[in-house]
Amino acid sequence: MSGNQTRTLADLKDALAAQQVVTPAGIAPIPSDRPKVEPKRDALGRSYATGRRKNAVARVWIKPGKGDITVNDKKVVQYFARPVLRMLLTQPFLVADRYNQFDVFCTVTGGGLSGQAGAVRHGISRALTYYEPDLRGILKVAGFLTRDSRVVERKKYGKAKARRSFQFSKR
C-alpha cells in the first residue's frame, strides 16, 4: 500500500493474519525466545496507561464492563460532542474485537479536544496491551501504540508566528 491510502479494519486484520505463523495440526509451534508477558492489573482488576498527543495527557483505566466511557467525570457524549472524536476512542476496541467489553475511566489535561481524543486513544491502546498482552501485535500494526510526536512549533523572535515574517512595506 502506498503512503496516501488509508487502511480499513479488514486490511489490518489481514496484515495481522499474515504475521502469525500457521502450524499444521499435530505439530507443536516453535518456542519463542521471548517469555510469556503477564497482564498488568491492579487489585480492582483494572489496567492503567498514560496516553499523549500534542500537549494533552490522558490517564486511562480500563476494566471489563459493558462499554461505558467516562472522561473527566462526564459521559463521553458530553465531553466529546463531535462524532469523529468519539470514533477515535472506539478504534482500538474495534480493531481488537473488544467493542463494548471494557469500561473506560480517564482524566485528560492540556491541549484541545482533538489532542485530548488522540491522547485517550493512545492510552486505551496501551491499557489494552497491559490487560491482554496478546493484543499488542494487532494494535501495533494499526499504529495505535505509537505516540504521535508532532507538537506546535514555538514562536521565534523577529517573526509574526513560528515561521511567518512580518508584512514587508516598501514605504
Secondary structure, 3 states (H helix, E strand, C coil): CCCCCCCCHHHHHHHHHHHCCCCCCCCCCCCCCCCCCCCCCCCCCCEEEEEEECCEEEEEEEEECCCCEEECCEEHHHHCCCHHHHHHHHHHHHHCCCCCCEEEEEEEECCCHHHHHHHHHHHHHHHHHHHCHHHHHHHHHHCCCCCCCCCCCCCCCCCCCCCCCCCCCCC
